[in-house]
Amino acid sequence: MCTYKSPAPPNVDDLLAQARSGLRRLDPATAFRAARGGAVIVDTRPEWQRRADGEIPGAIVIERNHLEWRCDPSSPTCVPEAVGYDVTWILCCDEGYSSSIAAASLQALGLSNATDVIGGFRAWRAAGLPIVKPAEPVSPRLPRAATVSGPGKTPADSPYRSEQP
C-alpha cells in the first residue's frame, strides 16, 4: 500500500518569506534618504489608520487594492509618478508585512526597484522621522488625467476613478 503524503500547501508565512527573498528592504532612515533622492514613498494604509496615526510628509497615498494599477506605467489608470519601470517605489504599510507582499507583486510586474519599509509606519514613527497629522487625511492618488480621452471628457467621466482598479 502506498503511503504518499502530499506536501502541505504554503501558508501566509511562506508567502511572506518568498516575497521578502526578492526585496532589498529598507530601514526607515534609509527609506527617508532614498525619498530625498527621488524614490517615491507610497503609503498603502487605509484612511482610518492614516487618520489615527498620521502620515509621512510627501508620501503619495495608494491604498492596497489599487496599487498595481496605479504603479504599472502601462496601465491606463497609472498615477503621474509611474513614468517607467525603473521608478523606485518604497511601500509603507502599518507594520511592514502587507507592504512586502505588495512590493513583490510590483516586482512581478517588472517594477524591479519596488521595495518596502522594514517595520512599516510604526518603525518610521519610532525612528523619529517626520510625520504629520493633517485635519483631513491625504486623498489617494488618482490616475493621471491623460487616461481620459475623447471630446469633452473630464477625469470625472473616467471609468477609472478612484473606486475602480
C-alpha positions as CSV (number, residue, x, y, z in Angstrom):
1,M,0.0,0.0,0.0
2,C,1.3,3.4,-1.0
3,T,1.7,5.9,1.8
4,Y,2.4,9.0,-0.3
5,K,1.6,12.2,1.6
6,S,1.1,15.3,-0.5
7,P,3.1,18.3,0.6
8,A,1.4,20.9,2.7
9,P,0.2,23.9,0.8
10,P,2.1,27.1,1.6
11,N,0.9,29.3,4.3
12,V,1.0,33.1,4.7
13,D,4.4,32.9,6.4
14,D,5.8,31.1,3.4
15,L,4.2,33.7,1.1
16,L,5.8,36.5,3.1
17,A,9.2,34.8,3.2
18,Q,9.1,34.2,-0.6
19,A,8.1,37.9,-1.2
20,R,10.9,39.2,1.0
21,S,13.5,36.9,-0.6
22,G,13.4,39.1,-3.7
23,L,13.4,42.5,-1.9
24,R,16.1,44.8,-0.8
25,R,14.1,46.1,2.1
26,L,14.9,49.5,3.6
27,D,15.0,50.6,7.3
28,P,13.1,53.8,7.9
29,A,16.1,56.1,7.8
30,T,17.4,54.6,4.5
31,A,13.9,55.0,3.0
32,F,13.8,58.6,4.2
33,R,17.1,59.3,2.5
34,A,16.0,57.4,-0.7
35,A,12.9,59.6,-0.9
36,R,15.0,62.7,-0.7
37,G,17.0,61.3,-3.6
38,G,13.9,60.8,-5.8
39,A,12.4,57.5,-4.7
40,V,8.6,57.5,-4.3
41,I,7.2,56.6,-0.9
42,V,3.7,55.1,-1.2
43,D,1.5,54.8,1.9
44,T,-0.8,51.9,1.4
45,R,-2.6,52.1,4.7
46,P,-6.3,52.7,4.7
47,E,-7.7,56.1,5.7
48,W,-8.7,55.1,9.2
49,Q,-5.1,54.2,10.0
50,R,-3.7,57.4,8.5
51,R,-6.3,59.4,10.3
52,A,-5.5,57.8,13.7
53,D,-1.7,57.6,13.4
54,G,-0.6,60.3,11.0
55,E,1.1,60.4,7.6
56,I,4.5,60.6,6.1
57,P,5.0,64.0,4.6
58,G,5.4,63.8,0.8
59,A,4.3,60.2,0.6
60,I,1.7,59.5,-2.0
61,V,-1.4,57.5,-0.9
62,I,-2.3,54.5,-2.9
63,E,-4.5,52.1,-0.9
64,R,-3.5,48.5,-1.4
65,N,-6.5,47.5,-3.6
66,H,-5.4,49.9,-6.3
67,L,-1.6,49.6,-6.1
68,E,-0.7,47.5,-9.1
69,W,-3.0,49.5,-11.4
70,R,-1.6,52.9,-10.2
71,C,2.1,51.9,-10.3
72,D,2.2,50.0,-13.6
73,P,3.3,52.5,-16.3
74,S,1.4,50.5,-18.9
75,S,-1.9,50.7,-17.0
76,P,-4.5,53.2,-18.2
77,T,-5.1,54.1,-14.6
78,C,-1.4,54.7,-13.5
79,V,-0.5,57.7,-11.4
80,P,1.7,60.5,-12.8
81,E,4.7,59.2,-10.8
82,A,4.6,55.9,-12.9
83,V,6.9,57.2,-15.6
84,G,8.7,53.9,-16.3
85,Y,9.7,50.6,-15.0
86,D,12.8,52.0,-13.2
87,V,10.9,54.1,-10.6
88,T,11.9,53.2,-7.1
89,W,8.7,52.6,-5.2
90,I,9.0,52.3,-1.4
91,L,5.9,50.9,0.1
92,C,4.8,51.6,3.6
93,C,2.0,49.8,5.4
94,D,1.4,49.8,9.2
95,E,3.9,47.2,10.3
96,G,5.8,46.1,7.1
97,Y,4.0,42.8,6.3
98,S,1.5,43.6,3.6
99,S,3.9,46.1,2.0
100,S,6.4,43.2,1.5
101,I,3.8,41.2,-0.4
102,A,2.7,44.2,-2.3
103,A,6.3,45.1,-3.3
104,A,6.9,41.6,-4.6
105,S,3.7,42.0,-6.6
106,L,5.1,45.2,-8.2
107,Q,8.3,43.4,-8.9
108,A,6.4,40.7,-10.7
109,L,5.0,43.4,-13.0
110,G,8.6,44.4,-13.9
111,L,9.0,47.2,-11.4
112,S,12.3,45.8,-10.2
113,N,13.1,48.7,-7.8
114,A,10.0,48.2,-5.7
115,T,10.6,47.5,-2.1
116,D,9.2,48.4,1.4
117,V,10.0,49.9,4.7
118,I,11.1,47.4,7.4
119,G,8.6,47.7,10.2
120,G,6.3,50.0,8.3
121,F,4.8,53.2,9.6
122,R,5.2,52.2,13.2
123,A,9.0,51.8,12.7
124,W,9.1,55.1,10.8
125,R,7.5,56.9,13.7
126,A,9.6,55.1,16.3
127,A,12.7,56.2,14.4
128,G,11.7,59.8,15.0
129,L,11.3,60.5,11.3
130,P,8.8,63.2,10.2
131,I,5.1,62.5,10.4
132,V,2.1,64.9,10.1
133,K,-1.5,64.7,11.3
134,P,-3.4,66.8,8.9
135,A,-7.0,67.7,9.7
136,E,-8.1,65.5,6.8
137,P,-6.0,62.6,5.6
138,V,-4.4,62.9,2.2
139,S,-6.6,61.6,-0.6
140,P,-5.5,58.6,-2.5
141,R,-3.6,59.4,-5.7
142,L,-5.8,59.3,-8.8
143,P,-4.8,58.2,-12.2
144,R,-3.2,60.8,-14.5
145,A,-5.7,63.0,-16.4
146,A,-4.3,61.6,-19.7
147,T,-6.2,58.4,-19.1
148,V,-9.4,60.2,-20.1
149,S,-9.7,60.7,-23.8
150,G,-12.3,61.9,-26.2
151,P,-14.0,65.2,-26.9
152,G,-15.5,66.8,-23.8
153,K,-14.2,64.1,-21.4
154,T,-13.0,65.0,-17.9
155,P,-11.5,62.9,-15.2
156,A,-14.9,62.8,-13.6
157,D,-16.1,61.0,-16.7
158,S,-13.4,58.4,-16.5
159,P,-14.3,54.8,-15.9
160,Y,-11.1,54.6,-13.9
161,R,-12.0,56.9,-11.0
162,S,-10.6,56.0,-7.6
163,E,-13.3,53.4,-6.8
164,Q,-12.2,51.4,-9.9
165,P,-8.9,49.4,-10.1
